[in-house]
């Protein structure tokens, strides 16, 4: 059984970490509902950050999207290359999007970039 926790060391927690990932990104993947930025980090583990702006929806919808994206990460850590920071930025209309939608988009994006 794989470790499905989402610990503090796996999170981008500071604004400077998000800015560094944006500035030093080595790839930018765009899907229908997400923009995925990937940047190398100095740690052996993967770290992710999730951004959902007010343009996407009200607080309830934004929090739902963040919960679903965290769950996709927790259950599918193998998709994310270790030693990288990933910033997942929600974009567009997320009406009707669920766990499977986000999982398919991320899998397809990483499959195309690998």
Secondary structure as GFF3:
##gff-version 3
##sequence-region A 1 114
A	DSSP	three_ten_helix	8	10	.	.	.	ID=ss1
A	DSSP	alpha_helix	15	23	.	.	.	ID=ss2
A	DSSP	beta_strand	27	30	.	.	.	ID=ss3
A	DSSP	beta_strand	34	40	.	.	.	ID=ss4
A	DSSP	beta_strand	47	51	.	.	.	ID=ss5
A	DSSP	alpha_helix	59	75	.	.	.	ID=ss6
A	DSSP	three_ten_helix	77	79	.	.	.	ID=ss7
A	DSSP	beta_strand	84	90	.	.	.	ID=ss8
A	DSSP	alpha_helix	99	113	.	.	.	ID=ss9
###
